[in-house]
Structure formats: C-alpha cells, structure tokens
Amino acid sequence: MAKRNTCYVTTPIYYVTAKPHLGSLYSTLLADVIARWNRLQGKKSFMLTGTDEHGQKVAQAAQKAGKTPKEFVDGFIDAYKNTWHTYNIDYSYFIRTTDKAHVKAVQQWISDLIEKGDIYKSHYEGWYCTPCETFVTDNEIDEQKKAKKELHCPSCSRQVHHIKEETYFFRLSAYQDRLLKFYEDNPDFFCPPERAKEVINFVKSGLKDLSISRKTVKWGIPFPGDQEHVTYVWADALNNYITAIGYGQKGREDEFNTWWPATTQVLGKDIVRFHAIYWPAFLMASDLALPKQLLVHGWIQVDKQKMSKSLGNVIDPMVLKDKYGAEEVRYYLMRHMSITHDSNFTIEDLEQTITSDLANDLGNLLNRMTSLAEKNDAMSITDPAVWSKSALKLIDESWNVIEDFSEYMSENLIHMALARLWKFIHQVNAYFHAQEPWKLAKSDRDAFMQVLGVTCHSLRVIATLLWPIMPKKSEQLLQSIGMKFEIKEELSWVENLKLSWKGRTFMLSKIAALFKKHESKPEEDTPKQSEKKTETSDEHITIDDVIKVELLVGTIEQCEEIAKSDKLLKMQVNFGQKGMRQILAGIKSSYTPADLVGKQAIFVTNLKPRKMMGIESQGMMLISKDETGKVHINSPVTKVPNGTRLH
Ligand code: ME8
C-alpha cells in the first residue's frame, strides 16, 4: 500500500566531458517536474541525478586535457550541481559512478551474476563507438558494408573502431523471450508508446551476449576477481539507478525497498537500447522488479541539428539564466519542447514565449488585479454571499482545468498540460476585462470585490498547477494573494484545490512584476502593444485610436523562406491601388510558402517599416495563435478587392 504513495524518478547520468548544456538540463528538468508533480499530489518522491565518470570516452577527454581521469571529472561536478541548483532542480541525491559505495555494489552485482552463471569469460571481436560507448552489432556493420558505406555508428554517425579482446560476457541472449513478453505485458513501459517498435524489432532480430568488461581500457570499475579487466561503462552506469538507493549495501535494504522499482526513468532517444534492453535484462538476472516506465524524449535542436557537446553547438543554461531567468527558461523548455518530437530552440521563441505567455498573460493579470485592489483599498478579499453566474462559470472551469491538466501530466504531456492551463488564463483575462472592474469600483463595490475574488480563486489554481514547472514564481504568486505554499506529505494540493476552495480570505500584497518583457521582434508587437493599452489605462480606446490603424486586405503574390530564420517568411503582398509591399511574418512554423501564395490576409500597413534579420518589413500581418502554439493567418471570409480597408 505504501508503495503507491511513493515515486522514484531518475535522469540519465551524464558523461563528464564538459559542463551541462541545455539538453542535459532538459532531461533533468523533466525529472524534476515529474517528481514535483508527484509531491504536489502528496506522494513521497525521490529524484536521482548524477554523473557517469568512467570509460574510454572520459579517459580520452582527460588525457587531452592533460589531467588524470579523476582530476578531470572532479573539475566538472560543481558546474553540474550549480546548474541544477540555479534551475531549482530539487534532486534527492547526486550519484557519481566513482563513489565508493557504487563501485562496491557494482562489483558485488558482477560477482553474484558470475556465481549464477549469467556472466562468463570469452573473446569479443567487433566494432565499437567510443563517443557512444557502444558495441555496434554485426548486422548493422554488414548492412553498411553491403551499402558500401564507410563504417560508422548508427546512432551518432561517427567512425567506429575494431576491437578484438578477451572479455566477460553477460548472457543477454538468454533474456530475449522474457524481454519480449515483458514489453507485451507492459504497454506503458514505453512513453511515448511509439518508442517500443524500434526496441522490439531489435530484440526480435536476435540478441547476442553482451561484452561487459574491457581489457584495453584502464579507467573503470575493476572487474571482481580479474585485475586485467575493468567493467564496461554501461554495465557500471545503468546500475546507478539501484546503487544510489542502497542496492547491495548492508543496512539500506528498507530504503531500497521503499523506492525500487523506479516510477519514471527519463532519457533521450539516443540511449533507449541501453535502457530498454540491457537494463531490464540486468534486473531480470538479479531477480529485481523492472522500472514502471521509460520516458524517452527527443532532441533539442539548434538550426535543425541535435545540440551536442561534440557538434560544438551547445547552449549554456547559465548564460540563458543570466539574461532570461531560470524559471522563465524552465517554463519555455516545458511548454515549447514536445516530449514526443525533436524541437528547435531559438532565442526569438524564448523571448516571445516569456513576453507573451508569462509577462503579458500571467504577470499582467496579477499586476492589474493587485493594482486595482490597492487603488481601491480592497487588499482583503472574502467570498461574497452569492456568487454571480459568470463567476461560478469561471470557478467551474477551473475544476475542469485541474482535471485536464492532471490527465495530461499523467501521460507526461507537460506541454499539453501547459497549453490547457494557458487557455484558462486567457479565459480569466477575458472575464476580468469583460467585467470592467475599474468601473465597478466606482459603481458597485460588491460586484467589484467579486471580480477580484474570482480572479484570486483562479490564480490560486493556476499558481498551484504551475508549481512543478516554475516553483519559485508560483510561490511568489501565491504569496501575493496571501497564501503560503508548503509541500506536505500525504496532502494532495491538487485535490485540496477543489475541496477547500470556499471561505477563503485572500490578503493581497503588491509585488514587483513577476516577469520581464523581452523586446525582440516586430511580430511580438501585437501582444505587446495591445497589452500596453490595457495595462496603462484599463479603459476603452477611442474611435480616433482605431482610425489611426490602417488595416488592409492584401493578396500574397510571392512568398519565400529567409535563410537562417526559423520563424520568418518574406512575402510580396498586393494591396491593389495601394501598391505592393514586402512584409515579413513569423509564421514559418505553421505555413510553407506554397500554402500562402494566392491567399488573402489582413495587414497593418501604416506601421513604421522595421528591419528583421537585415530585411525590411513594410507592414505587419495579423495572426492568431491557438492553444497548441500553432499560428493562423486571418483572411476575409469572402474574397474582397486588394487594398480594402477594414472598418
Ligand atoms: O549518454 N536534447 O550521457 P550523455 C535533449 N552517460 N536531450 C539531450 C540532448 C539534446 N540535444 N543532448 C543530451 C550518456 N541530452 C550516458 C548515460 S545513463 C545510465 C548513462 C540528454 O552525457 C538526453 O537525456 O551523453 C541524453 O540521453 C543524455 O543527455 C545523454 O547524456
């Protein structure tokens, strides 16, 4: 019974050949968010991360740096820990594979399997990829030879080298059928499920025994009973998931039984084979339960290429944090990167997301509400005697959001959970605006207080659900409506949101803006400018303001991509009597040039021309964004002459 109330989440342990980058942050952040989401539901959660310090790859990097391997890896540990602390990653333990306890436990694991007959000594001959620390299979090599390709690693495409040496083998072939049965019986093991196919095909093609020691490598865990060998780095590293919580260590049995089997193991798609084949087989050999789920995510890419240390295109999370803030980057990574696919990282997207979602949608809502409350001496808000229909509708909607958000989170679809939450934030903003509380403050105090009250109730739900993603900002937000956030075991904050919503007093305090806007692109002018209006006046604009904006319908005659821009398309737009204009718009993620040519759309044509990526834009296209982030152009329902002005 107790087991159901615990959660054990792990990250891959990273090779310490460099500082962490945005890709390593992404995996670690996913694990942190999942562990926090479980804590929010009252579960006891353990989150593990750490470093993979042995093997040829690390030894070679150390040699290049003129250091011993241990000196070399020691030099990076602070960078990892600092980055995780900076990003509010609340890990429970940081394991290093050079830790004595880990080394001893791995040696014990090997000795046990030798005794059971699952490990035996023989000879290995084949191909090896040092950057991936992996043996490339004969089948893969044969295919490359047939295709007359230069022999390379199927995972990273780099050159492989031939090795022939005495080795100890793990009897992997003996587990083929059990593995296939396990995949069949446990369809939730792979998340997303599409990742299963590749693994199942690989296992079905026939598993060979796995070499788990190296004689020509010196930097590794000494193989028990044979000083000439060190343990193969993956046989060493995978075991971190159990040694960290006490496996093979006297006196730590209860701890181990509390946490194992892992609830979710986060990893990138590059290391699925190790985690979905070798790792379960190792566990089966040791009669241990298998992890409940592997959460396999895609790449963060830069310019459509995987971001990786060896390609030299890595982004340093510490640099991003200095300019944008750690919690903002957390939000962006969770909202923008989809677990199921590779996702491109751009600074433009990051800035736009922070400005539009965080500063405009959320930060501004809180700011407008508290400013209005302060101006009208309404910093203490209690429930009204009778709620209005519109208020109850919004409160009901917040219960729907909790349900949908929880459903998405249970499937690890964090970006979808956030999209759903933002739909609600838009509804709250729309409600606030439609109620015109700045007018009610003068005409109907009760109604005014009710608008503030329902906004507080909504913010309570929003901030709580956001806690796993932006813990500090969420705590600040709650604080500003007079709530203290404290995680308590056995208390489900999520359930509690609905159970204890009535009869609250919200004691408001005005805090500094939660999020900073980032001015980067004219496309962002739409939310920024409209927001400025509501932010500063909270009143209607006049007809003169409307007339000032020239909105014209035009036909896109030509359209092309702009090299090096992930977002922008360049269009030649025909405005009839008003001539042709060159207009740039950030809509490349949703449209190809071919989709647009011949289409009519609406443009602001009297904006001052601006340059983007050195190219002039002589107007601005009006676009709308749905909750999934997809952009839509706005076309007139029926075709109208080019140059028609909107009134
Ligand atoms: O493979 N996008 O370590 P590693 C998203 N030590 N995630 C990325 C990424 C990117 N561009 N680049 C790296 C190892 N990652 C082994 C693991 S576990 C027992 C041993 C993340 O330093 C992703 O999770 O090469 C990937 O699987 C992991 O970092 C690889 O880290």
Residues whose N, C-alpha, C, O or C-beta is under 5 A from the ligand:
A	BS01	ME8	P12 I13 Y14 Y15 G23 S24 Y26 S27 D52 A237 L238 L267 G268 K269 I271 G298 W299 I300 K306 M307 S308
